[in-house]
Amino acid sequence: MLSFIVSIIAKEIQGQHREVSILLGRVNINLDLKKLILFLAISVTVITFLNGFYSSYQVQKQQLQSQTLKNHNAYAAKLVSATDRFLLAAQQQLAYSAKILAIQFNDANTLAQEAQRLRLQTDSFNSTVVVDKNGVVLAHSPLSLKLKGQLLESDGAKQALANKKPMISEPYISAVGNLVIVISHPIFNSQGEYLGYIGGTLYLKQKGILHDLLQVHFHKDGSYIYVVDKNRRLLYHPDVARIGEQVFGNPVIEAVLRGESGTRQLINSQNIVMLAGYAPLKSASWGIVTQRPLDATFAPLDDLMMNVLYRTLPVGLATFIFIWVLARLISKPLRQLAETAKTLDNPSTSQQLKQVRSWYYESSELRLAMLKGVGLLQNQIGLLQHEAQTDPLTGLHNRRSLELMLDQLTLQQTPFTVLAIDIDFFKRVNDEFGHDIGDIVLQSLAKIIVDVTRENDFVARTGGEEFIVILPNINAKSAYQLAERLRMRVSETIIEPVGSINISIGISGWPLMQLSVEEILKQADQALYKAKKTGRNRCIIDSQFIQSDDSQFIQSELVEQE
């Protein structure tokens, strides 16, 4: 590419020489200072351009290679983290099932149901199996495997029976001919007697969650990911035919199996120069390698440099007399971008970047890149703030967000009413229907609260079945009416399979007798406790908060409710 560039520039210089020769021949005079300066300017410009272009190309090439290696190392670490989380979650699921089966290990229906639930509900395993201490299959899913009553003599089964502890097996051929790994957890009864194990299998050559986790990262530019175990056996590879193959003599595989994390340039089995990043797993003796062809890495740089050449060379040749002016104009947006780069986390940075007059290609691309980077950074900050202030189950605000809201209201001296809400007999729901149904009840109640309250009202889940509603700029009468509408709406709503539920509500407000916000919240809790103590399914307003113009209405409402 560089030789091509040099040839173009040489032709331009030859053209200038011809023009100078023709001019001298016509006027028959010696070269004057103006033409000499022009010639020197052209020569210096060309030499400087060649030197700068070549240096820039080499620096960017080196930086691109270095950055690509760093990106692949970070990418491999990210995939390792995701895979570790998956394996940990899978082991936790098995541990939970083991606790259930330990109590009812002799109940065949329970064993079959739990094996089926574990496979279908979590979608973590291609198949599940419950095996007794002798290696006999007691239950499995799917039923099409037809393994019940069979004695498992596979390597994975032997490992699980021998170790009697949570483990991830080495790859082996299963009883039905699949290349699999088994994640297993032992089952012990209350006396500590070993009963057997429950295991989930991952089919390495068939579609499963491991493929779903890694396959999305396969790229058409030649980049790919593979996973190896401690025996240098491929557990995952975009070429399914290579899964199960043992690879020797690969320095990256040797390094990652030693527990190292890093980057390396190497030649793969197809004699292609690759840039690789690698990292080992913590939960298993595996390593993940992500790599990209070196040619694919440099291809965008070649295109970029050609674009730079086509865009800058004509301009440079046509405007060499404005070198000093152009140097100043070029440096100005870069200086502005550099100054702005010091405050990337500032909310006003995006507006500052938009005001930078990036009139040439490089600064424009840099400005766009910085705008994208700032946008991603601001979005990430916003996402983290949202996650930090949001209850993950209901999507409502959490206690931290509540504190911030209360600080804002008190700072602005905005009066507000507090509704302290609690579900009546919620423990019965969890005990009778399970915590999953309990979560559905909490989510349904959250939706009802949002529907009943006003758009500018603040709804938070503060813990368990407890909710707090902040009603800005509302008197006691209106707050009580809203609370009653909410209570009745909840009582009338059917939540399957629980049916209807009831709530109790305590009401207080700020400012009140110069009490602090913490005291107001405490009064609301006390009113809630009174509602619970006096029969539940009712709204109780703090007596100190009842205004003189509202007291008669509220008292009459309380009498009717009783």
MARKOL-661324 format. One line per field, with one value per residue (C-alpha): residue in three letters; x, y, z. Coordinates in steps of 0.25 Angstrom, whole numbers, plus 5000, padded with zeros to 4 digits. Layout:
resn: [ala  ...] $
east: [X  ...] $
north: [Y  ...] $
up: [Z  ...] $
This chain:
resn: [met  leu  ser  phe  ile  val  ser  ile  ile  ala  lys  glu  ile  gln  gly  gln  his  arg  glu  val  ser  ile  leu  leu  gly  arg  val  asn  ile  asn  leu  asp  leu  lys  lys  leu  ile  leu  phe  leu  ala  ile  ser  val  thr  val  ile  thr  phe  leu  asn  gly  phe  tyr  ser  ser  tyr  gln  val  gln  lys  gln  gln  leu  gln  ser  gln  thr  leu  lys  asn  his  asn  ala  tyr  ala  ala  lys  leu  val  ser  ala  thr  asp  arg  phe  leu  leu  ala  ala  gln  gln  gln  leu  ala  tyr  ser  ala  lys  ile  leu  ala  ile  gln  phe  asn  asp  ala  asn  thr  leu  ala  gln  glu  ala  gln  arg  leu  arg  leu  gln  thr  asp  ser  phe  asn  ser  thr  val  val  val  asp  lys  asn  gly  val  val  leu  ala  his  ser  pro  leu  ser  leu  lys  leu  lys  gly  gln  leu  leu  glu  ser  asp  gly  ala  lys  gln  ala  leu  ala  asn  lys  lys  pro  met  ile  ser  glu  pro  tyr  ile  ser  ala  val  gly  asn  leu  val  ile  val  ile  ser  his  pro  ile  phe  asn  ser  gln  gly  glu  tyr  leu  gly  tyr  ile  gly  gly  thr  leu  tyr  leu  lys  gln  lys  gly  ile  leu  his  asp  leu  leu  gln  val  his  phe  his  lys  asp  gly  ser  tyr  ile  tyr  val  val  asp  lys  asn  arg  arg  leu  leu  tyr  his  pro  asp  val  ala  arg  ile  gly  glu  gln  val  phe  gly  asn  pro  val  ile  glu  ala  val  leu  arg  gly  glu  ser  gly  thr  arg  gln  leu  ile  asn  ser  gln  asn  ile  val  met  leu  ala  gly  tyr  ala  pro  leu  lys  ser  ala  ser  trp  gly  ile  val  thr  gln  arg  pro  leu  asp  ala  thr  phe  ala  pro  leu  asp  asp  leu  met  met  asn  val  leu  tyr  arg  thr  leu  pro  val  gly  leu  ala  thr  phe  ile  phe  ile  trp  val  leu  ala  arg  leu  ile  ser  lys  pro  leu  arg  gln  leu  ala  glu  thr  ala  lys  thr  leu  asp  asn  pro  ser  thr  ser  gln  gln  leu  lys  gln  val  arg  ser  trp  tyr  tyr  glu  ser  ser  glu  leu  arg  leu  ala  met  leu  lys  gly  val  gly  leu  leu  gln  asn  gln  ile  gly  leu  leu  gln  his  glu  ala  gln  thr  asp  pro  leu  thr  gly  leu  his  asn  arg  arg  ser  leu  glu  leu  met  leu  asp  gln  leu  thr  leu  gln  gln  thr  pro  phe  thr  val  leu  ala  ile  asp  ile  asp  phe  phe  lys  arg  val  asn  asp  glu  phe  gly  his  asp  ile  gly  asp  ile  val  leu  gln  ser  leu  ala  lys  ile  ile  val  asp  val  thr  arg  glu  asn  asp  phe  val  ala  arg  thr  gly  gly  glu  glu  phe  ile  val  ile  leu  pro  asn  ile  asn  ala  lys  ser  ala  tyr  gln  leu  ala  glu  arg  leu  arg  met  arg  val  ser  glu  thr  ile  ile  glu  pro  val  gly  ser  ile  asn  ile  ser  ile  gly  ile  ser  gly  trp  pro  leu  met  gln  leu  ser  val  glu  glu  ile  leu  lys  gln  ala  asp  gln  ala  leu  tyr  lys  ala  lys  lys  thr  gly  arg  asn  arg  cys  ile  ile  asp  ser  gln  phe  ile  gln  ser  asp  asp  ser  gln  phe  ile  gln  ser  glu  leu  val  glu  gln  glu] $
east: [5000  5011  5018  5005  5004  5019  5016  5004  5012  5024  5015  5010  5024  5028  5016  5021  5035  5029  5021  5034  5042  5032  5031  5046  5047  5037  5042  5057  5060  5066  5057  5052  5050  5035  5036  5048  5039  5028  5036  5042  5028  5024  5036  5035  5020  5021  5033  5026  5013  5020  5027  5015  5006  5016  5018  5003  5001  5011  5007  4992  4996  5003  4992  4982  4989  4991  4977  4971  4979  4974  4960  4961  4967  4955  4945  4951  4950  4935  4932  4939  4931  4918  4921  4925  4912  4905  4912  4910  4895  4894  4901  4892  4880  4885  4887  4873  4868  4877  4871  4857  4860  4867  4854  4846  4856  4847  4836  4837  4827  4835  4848  4842  4835  4848  4856  4846  4845  4859  4861  4849  4849  4863  4867  4881  4882  4880  4876  4875  4876  4874  4883  4884  4897  4899  4898  4884  4876  4863  4858  4862  4857  4854  4847  4851  4865  4859  4869  4861  4865  4879  4892  4901  4915  4920  4932  4923  4914  4927  4933  4920  4918  4933  4935  4921  4922  4918  4926  4927  4931  4941  4935  4931  4921  4908  4899  4892  4904  4905  4918  4914  4919  4911  4909  4905  4902  4901  4889  4890  4879  4877  4886  4897  4895  4899  4887  4892  4893  4885  4892  4890  4896  4901  4902  4914  4911  4896  4889  4889  4891  4906  4905  4895  4904  4916  4911  4905  4920  4924  4928  4928  4941  4949  4948  4943  4943  4947  4947  4957  4957  4969  4972  4973  4960  4951  4938  4932  4936  4929  4933  4924  4932  4944  4937  4943  4957  4969  4979  4994  5005  4996  5004  4991  4984  4996  4996  4981  4982  4993  4983  4989  4981  4987  4989  4997  5000  5000  4998  4986  4985  4980  4993  4986  4993  4983  4982  4977  4972  4970  4965  4963  4950  4949  4938  4944  4957  4954  4960  4953  4960  4955  4963  4963  4971  4982  4979  4964  4970  4978  4968  4960  4973  4977  4963  4964  4978  4974  4962  4971  4980  4969  4964  4976  4986  4978  4975  4990  4995  4985  4986  5001  5002  4992  5001  5002  4987  4983  4992  4985  4972  4975  4980  4968  4958  4968  4971  4956  4954  4966  4961  4947  4953  4957  4942  4935  4927  4921  4906  4910  4921  4912  4908  4922  4926  4915  4920  4934  4936  4942  4944  4953  4952  4960  4955  4941  4942  4949  4938  4927  4935  4936  4921  4918  4927  4921  4907  4911  4917  4905  4896  4904  4904  4889  4887  4895  4888  4875  4879  4884  4870  4861  4855  4858  4845  4835  4842  4838  4847  4855  4859  4871  4862  4852  4862  4867  4852  4850  4862  4858  4844  4849  4859  4848  4839  4829  4818  4815  4807  4812  4805  4811  4805  4807  4800  4791  4796  4806  4814  4802  4803  4818  4816  4804  4807  4822  4831  4830  4815  4818  4827  4815  4806  4816  4817  4802  4801  4812  4804  4791  4798  4804  4790  4783  4793  4795  4806  4814  4813  4825  4824  4835  4836  4844  4845  4838  4823  4825  4822  4823  4815  4819  4808  4813  4803  4791  4783  4779  4765  4769  4780  4771  4761  4772  4777  4763  4762  4775  4770  4757  4764  4773  4762  4754  4766  4767  4782  4783  4785  4784  4771  4769  4778  4776  4785  4786  4790  4796  4795  4804  4809  4820  4821  4815  4818  4832  4834  4846  4844  4848  4838  4827  4831  4831  4817  4812  4818  4811  4797  4800  4802  4789  4782  4788  4785  4770  4766  4774  4769  4767  4773  4778  4782  4791  4783  4793  4792  4777  4773  4762  4754  4756  4754  4739  4740  4751  4744  4731  4738  4745  4732  4726  4738  4736] $
north: [5000  5010  5007  5011  5024  5027  5025  5035  5046  5044  5046  5059  5064  5060  5068  5080  5079  5079  5091  5098  5094  5099  5112  5114  5110  5121  5133  5129  5134  5129  5123  5134  5134  5132  5120  5114  5116  5110  5098  5096  5097  5086  5078  5080  5077  5064  5059  5063  5057  5044  5043  5047  5037  5026  5029  5030  5017  5010  5016  5013  4999  4996  5002  4995  4982  4985  4990  4977  4968  4976  4975  4960  4958  4967  4959  4946  4950  4955  4941  4934  4943  4939  4924  4924  4930  4920  4908  4914  4916  4902  4896  4905  4899  4885  4888  4893  4880  4871  4877  4874  4860  4857  4858  4850  4841  4829  4836  4832  4843  4854  4849  4849  4863  4869  4864  4869  4883  4885  4882  4890  4902  4906  4902  4900  4885  4877  4866  4863  4850  4845  4833  4825  4822  4809  4816  4812  4823  4826  4837  4845  4856  4855  4842  4839  4835  4822  4821  4818  4805  4805  4804  4816  4812  4824  4832  4844  4835  4828  4841  4846  4834  4833  4848  4850  4865  4875  4874  4876  4864  4862  4860  4846  4838  4836  4823  4828  4832  4847  4855  4861  4867  4865  4875  4868  4870  4859  4855  4853  4850  4857  4846  4850  4837  4837  4834  4837  4849  4858  4862  4871  4868  4878  4872  4878  4875  4879  4892  4896  4907  4907  4908  4920  4927  4926  4925  4939  4944  4937  4947  4946  4953  4940  4943  4931  4926  4912  4906  4895  4886  4882  4870  4880  4875  4885  4887  4897  4901  4908  4896  4885  4874  4879  4878  4867  4868  4869  4880  4879  4889  4901  4912  4919  4906  4903  4917  4917  4903  4908  4918  4930  4941  4949  4952  4946  4946  4932  4923  4914  4900  4906  4914  4927  4938  4941  4951  4943  4947  4936  4934  4922  4919  4919  4909  4898  4894  4901  4912  4921  4927  4937  4941  4949  4948  4958  4962  4965  4974  4982  4983  4994  5002  5000  5005  5017  5021  5021  5030  5039  5040  5043  5053  5060  5059  5068  5078  5078  5080  5091  5099  5098  5113  5113  5103  5112  5115  5101  5096  5106  5102  5087  5088  5096  5085  5075  5084  5086  5071  5069  5079  5073  5059  5063  5064  5052  5049  5063  5064  5076  5069  5064  5079  5083  5073  5077  5091  5087  5091  5078  5082  5071  5056  5052  5062  5059  5044  5046  5056  5045  5034  5043  5046  5031  5028  5039  5034  5020  5025  5034  5023  5013  5023  5025  5010  5008  5019  5013  4999  5005  5012  5001  4989  4977  4969  4980  4990  5001  5010  5004  5010  5018  5024  5027  5034  5043  5046  5051  5059  5066  5069  5074  5083  5089  5090  5082  5076  5062  5050  5036  5023  5011  4999  4984  4971  4964  4950  4950  4939  4930  4932  4928  4916  4911  4915  4917  4929  4929  4931  4941  4949  4949  4955  4966  4969  4970  4979  4988  4989  4993  5003  5010  5009  5016  5026  5039  5041  5050  5041  5033  5018  5009  4995  4996  4982  4969  4972  4986  4998  5013  5023  5038  5047  5062  5073  5066  5068  5057  5056  5053  5044  5036  5035  5030  5020  5015  5014  5006  4997  4993  4992  4981  4974  4973  4968  4953  4948  4934  4924  4932  4939  4952  4958  4970  4981  4990  5005  5015  5030  5042  5054  5065  5076  5073  5080  5082  5067  5061  5052  5040  5043  5044  5031  5025  5031  5025  5011  5013  5016  5003  4995  5000  4996  4982  4981  4986  4976  4978  4982  4996  5010  5017  5032  5037  5046  5057  5058  5060  5074  5081  5082  5067  5061  5060  5053  5043  5039  5036  5028  5020  5017  5012  5003  4997] $
up: [5000  5004  4990  4983  4991  4988  4973  4973  4981  4971  4959  4965  4968  4953  4949  4957  4951  4937  4939  4945  4933  4923  4931  4931  4916  4912  4920  4919  4933  4946  4956  4965  4980  4979  4970  4979  4992  4985  4980  4994  5000  4991  4994  5009  5009  5001  5010  5023  5018  5014  5027  5035  5027  5029  5044  5046  5039  5048  5061  5058  5053  5066  5075  5067  5069  5084  5086  5079  5088  5100  5095  5093  5107  5113  5104  5109  5123  5121  5115  5127  5136  5129  5128  5143  5147  5139  5145  5159  5156  5151  5164  5172  5165  5167  5182  5184  5177  5185  5198  5193  5189  5202  5209  5199  5193  5193  5186  5171  5167  5174  5168  5154  5156  5161  5150  5140  5147  5148  5133  5128  5138  5137  5123  5128  5125  5113  5122  5137  5145  5159  5163  5175  5183  5174  5161  5157  5150  5159  5150  5138  5128  5117  5117  5103  5109  5115  5126  5138  5145  5137  5144  5140  5137  5130  5135  5139  5148  5154  5157  5164  5172  5176  5180  5187  5186  5176  5163  5148  5141  5130  5116  5113  5104  5111  5111  5099  5091  5094  5097  5110  5123  5136  5147  5159  5174  5185  5192  5207  5217  5230  5237  5227  5219  5205  5196  5182  5174  5164  5152  5140  5126  5116  5102  5096  5081  5082  5084  5099  5108  5107  5092  5094  5103  5094  5080  5079  5080  5067  5056  5041  5040  5044  5059  5068  5082  5087  5101  5106  5118  5126  5117  5105  5100  5092  5100  5090  5076  5065  5056  5063  5057  5065  5079  5087  5079  5088  5084  5087  5084  5085  5094  5097  5102  5110  5116  5120  5126  5135  5140  5133  5126  5115  5100  5090  5075  5069  5056  5057  5052  5038  5038  5040  5048  5060  5071  5083  5097  5108  5122  5131  5139  5154  5155  5146  5140  5127  5119  5109  5097  5087  5075  5062  5049  5048  5034  5038  5049  5040  5028  5034  5036  5022  5017  5027  5023  5008  5012  5019  5007  4997  5006  5011  4999  4989  5000  5005  4991  4988  5001  5004  5005  5017  5025  5037  5037  5035  5046  5055  5050  5051  5065  5071  5070  5075  5087  5090  5089  5099  5109  5108  5110  5124  5128  5121  5133  5133  5128  5120  5112  5101  5098  5099  5089  5079  5079  5075  5060  5055  5040  5036  5035  5047  5057  5052  5054  5068  5072  5068  5075  5088  5086  5085  5097  5106  5102  5106  5119  5122  5119  5128  5139  5138  5137  5150  5157  5152  5157  5170  5173  5167  5174  5164  5167  5165  5157  5168  5175  5187  5200  5195  5184  5195  5204  5192  5189  5203  5203  5191  5196  5209  5202  5194  5206  5199  5208  5206  5211  5215  5212  5219  5213  5217  5212  5222  5226  5215  5222  5219  5204  5204  5213  5205  5191  5192  5190  5175  5176  5187  5177  5168  5179  5181  5167  5165  5177  5172  5159  5166  5175  5162  5155  5167  5171  5163  5152  5161  5173  5178  5180  5187  5192  5205  5208  5208  5207  5212  5202  5204  5196  5196  5192  5190  5192  5197  5210  5220  5214  5200  5204  5212  5201  5192  5202  5203  5188  5188  5199  5192  5179  5185  5192  5179  5171  5169  5168  5163  5170  5183  5181  5187  5198  5208  5212  5223  5222  5232  5228  5233  5227  5227  5231  5244  5257  5252  5253  5245  5233  5241  5251  5241  5235  5249  5251  5238  5243  5256  5249  5241  5253  5259  5246  5248  5262  5261  5250  5238  5224  5228  5227  5240  5239  5250  5259  5259  5244  5244  5240  5247  5233  5230  5244  5243  5230  5234  5247  5239  5229  5240  5247  5234  5232  5246] $
